[in-house]
């Protein structure tokens, strides 16, 4: 990086805190697989006595769950010939047979072209069920949920599709999503601060080790070390769309694992060809920028900013988290913030994300 880069990027993060885009943040930048910038800033929650964010502070990763857990689980199952991308759901999930969803494929779900709506407040219905019945109740709701469009004809970013993928993974792997991903990725990588939240289990970390999120109107208290997503909370703490917690460094370890397989430097976890396939825009629907699990930069207004190449993949999390990986320039940028603290109405992160990514690329001399 250029001389003075650290100060420029640090100043920008501190400005984000001053502007109340978030109370705390971590930014990790890597080039060529090597960490070249790693900065913490702010506090785990607002207030004069709050603890400062540290490099190992744990964030609610929200929808990064989709690409750090659910997507890799699907890649593993495909590599081990447990499933195929164009396999219809009716071949995997018996309750889907003879419904309007029987021809939805795994490719449709992963690329957000499945026909499902973006989000539904299922938690309001699920709270009427006993906790151990809720996962099954959610799946019944998904089976009966009217589709928003004919599968493969449009695209809507959908939590519902990834809720269904959790069910698919459970059927194919023979164990719950959290246990499966822990065994194939988290444990082999020695990730100690990356985990799925479970309502009935203590995470084993002090509250001040977590960045706070929203003061939840539904639950009636400030969330810190507790999953923010209401639907995930209602079914025990996680689903295929949300519920993963982790740190910036351990998030990087997972992303870099995918990078090394994409480049063919490793092939012990996944087949490099599979990782490349998941990183390609699918082109099923005109104008859709989605790859499989991943998003790619849109031509205008991308959160990646102006300088990440078209050969980039990324994802955002509702809580204020994001990943962008440029596969051509070989740059990874992981930004973890708690922008919804104390309220989700705070939208200032939208302007901050492209600004910080542009600054990173400028300081790397990759702003072309």
N, C-alpha and C positions, 0 to 999 in steps of 0.2 A: 504494500500500500504506500501511497505517497506520504511524505513527511507532513505531519500535522493531521493525518486522517483521523486518528483516535479522538483528538479534540473536537473535530468537526462533527463526527458521528455522535460522540457523547453529548455535545451541546444540543444536537437535534433531539436526542432522547429526553434530555432534561427539559427542553422546551415542550415536548409532549406532556410531560408531567405538569409543568407550569400551566399549560393550557387545559389541564384536566381531561386529556384524552384517555388517561389511565392513571392509576396511583403508583403502579410499579411495572417494570419491564425487564426482559432479558433479550439481548440480541446476540446471536452467534452467527458468524460468517466464516465460511470455509472456501478455500480455492484448491483445486487439485486434491481434494480429500483431506487437506490440512487446515486446522482451525487457525485463522489469522486475526480474528477479532472476536472478543467475548466480553460483553459489558453488562453489568447489572445496574439498575437505577431505581430510585423511588422506594416505596413501602408496600408491604403486603396488603395493607388496607389504609384508608385515609384516617387521619387523626394524629394528634401530637405525640402520642405514646406508642405508635405502631412500630413494629419491627421492620428493619430494612430488608429489601429483596436481596437475596444472596444467589450465587451462581447455581446452587443446588435447590433453590426454591421450587416447590412443586406447583404446577398450574393445572387447572381444569382444561384439558386439551380440546374438549367439545368435539366438533366434527372432524378434527384431525384423527379421531378414532377410525374414521372411514379408510384413511390411507396408511395408518400406522399399525392397524390390527386387522380389520375386516378384509381389506384388499389383499394384504400379504397372505392371509389365511386362504383366500380364494386362489391365489397364485399357486400356493403349495398343493392344494387339492387338484388343480388342473395339471400341475407337473407330475403328480402321482396318479394320474388317470382316474381320479375319483369323479371328475366332472369335465364337461366341455363348455366352452363359452357360448355356443349356440344351442345348448341343450335346453329344451323347454322345462319350465318349472313343474309341469304335470308329471314328468318322469322322476322327480325328486320328492315332491310334497303331495301326498295323496289327496289332501283336502282341496288342492287347487284344481284337480281334475273336474272336467265338465263345468268350469266356471269361465267368466270372461278373461281370466288371467292365465289360462292353461297354456297359451302360446307365448307368454312372456319368457324370454331367455335370460340366462345369466349375463350376457352381454348387454341386454336392455337395462337390467338393474344396475350394473356397474357404470353404464354411460348415462344414466338418468333419462332414458328414453322408454321407460317401461309402461307409461300410462298413468302412474300414480301421481297424486297431487303432492305438493311440496311438504305440507305439514298438517297435522290434525291434533286437536287437544285431547288425545286419547286418555290422558291421565284423569280427566274429570269423570269418565266412565269407569276407568280401572280402579279408582279409589273405592268403588262400591264392592269390589271383590276382596277376598282375603289375600294377603300378600303372596302366598305360595300358588295362588290360582291366576295371578295377573299375567304372567308370561303367556300362558295358554289363552287367556282371554284376549290379549293383544293380538295374537295370531288369528283368532277367530274374527276379530275386527278387521284385520288386513284382508282376509279372504273375502269378507263381505263388503269391503269398502268400494264404492263405485269408482271406476277409472275416470280420469279427467280427459283422456284422449285415447285413441287406438294405439296400442304399443308399436313403437318404431316410426310413428308419423310426426312426432313433435318431441320437445325436450323440456322438462321441468326438473330443476334440482330438487331431489326428493329424499327426505329422511325416511319415508315409508319404505322405499325400495331397499334401503340398507337395514331396516328392521327385518325385512323379509330375508335378506342375505344371512343374517344371524341364524335364522331358522334353517336355511339351506346348509350352512356350515355345520350346525349341530347334527343334522341328519347324516351328512356325508362323513364327518369326522368321528361321530359316535360319542362326542363329549361337548360340554358347553364351550362357547366361544372363548371365554376368558381362560379356561384351562388349556384349551388347544393352542392358543396364541402364546401363552406362557411357556408351553413345552417346546414349541417349534422355533420361537424367536427370543422371547424375553429372557428365559433361563440360559440358553446358549450364549447370549450376548452379555450375560451377567448384569442385567439391568435390575438395580435394587430400588429405584425410585420411580418406576413405571408400572402402573397397575390399574386394573378395573376397579372402580368404586363398588362396594357392596353395602347396602343399607344395614345389614345385620352383622357386619364385621368392622372392627376398629382397624383403620389403615396402618397403625403402628408408628405414626409420626405425630409430633406435637402440632397444635393448631397453627402456631406461628411459622411453621415450615410451609404453609400453603398460602398462595395468593388468594385473597378474598374475591368473591364475585358479587352477585346481586343480593339486595335485601328482598327476599322472595315474598311476594304478596300471597301466594298460595300456601306456603309453609309458615309464613309469619315470622321469619327471622333472617339474619344475615348468613349467607352461605360461605363457609370457609372450611375446606377439607370435606366438602359434601358436593355431590354432583349438581350442577346447575340445571341441566335439561330436565323439565318436568316429566316428560314421557319416560326417560331413562330412570328417573327416580321412582316413578310409579311401579316399574317392573323389577325393582330390586337394586337399581343403581346404574345399570348399563344395558345397552343393546348394541346392535350393529352400527348404529349411527352416532353414538355418544356414550360417554362414561369413562373414557381413559384419562388418567392423570399421569403427568410426567414432568421431567425437567428439560431444559434446553439441550444439555449435553447428551442425555440419553435419547432424546428425539433425534439429534444429529446422528447418533450411532445407528439408529434404524434407517434413517434416510441414506446415510453413507453406505450401509449394507446394500440397499437397493441400487445406489450409484455404481458400486463396484461390480455388481452383477450385470447391470446395464452395459458397462464397458467391457465385460468379459474378463475382468481381473479375478473374479471368483465365480464358482458355480456350485458351491457346496450347499447353499440354502435354496436357491431357485435356478431354473434354467435361464441363462442370459436372454435367450430368445423370447421367453415368456415376459420377462421384465420389460424388454423393448416393446413388445406387443401392448402391454398395459400403459406404456408411455405415449402411444400414438393416438392422435385424434381419430375418432372412429368414423366420422363422416356419414353416420346413419341418417342425419337430418341436416339440411342446409342451415348454416349459421351456428351450429352447435360446436362449442369449443372443448367439449368433454372428451377426455381419453377414457380409460377404464379405471374408475376410482378417482384418478387425478383430473384436475382442470388444466387447461393450457392458457397462455396469455391471449386475451381478446385484442383486437386491433386498436381499440380506443378505450381508454379509461380502466385499464387493467390494474389490479392492486399490485402487480409486479413492477409497475412503473414503465418507463419508456425503453429501457435498455436490456431487459431480459430477452433473449432471442426467441423466435417462434418455437425452437426446439427446447422448450422449458416445460416443466410440470410443477404444479403447486396445489395448495388447498388452504382454505380459511376455516377458522373455528369461531363460532358465534361469541365466545367469551373474550375474543381479542387475540387469538393465536393465529399463526400462519407459517407456512412453509413454501419457499420457492426454490427450485433447483434448475439451473440452466445447464442442460446436458451438452451444449455446444461450447459455452465459455467455461464450463466446469466450475460453477459457483453455486454454493448452497447458502441461503439466508433463512434463518429461523428466528422469528419474532414472537415472543410470548408476552402478552400483556393481560391485564384484567380490566379491559375497557368497559365492561358492564358493571363495574363497581363504582357507586352503589346502585346504578340503575341501567337497564338495557336501553334506555332512551338516549344514552350517550353515543352519538354516531361520529365523533371526531376522528376515530381511527380510520375512516374512509379516506380522508385527505392525508393522514399521516403515513399510511402504508406505502403508497407509491413514492412519496417524498423520501422516505428512508431508503427504499430500494434504489431509487435514482442516485442518491448520495453514495451508497455503497459502490455502485457500478462506476460512478465518476471517479471515486477515489482509487478504484482498481484499474483505472484507465480503460474500462470496457464500455464506455458510453458512446459506442458507435453502432 
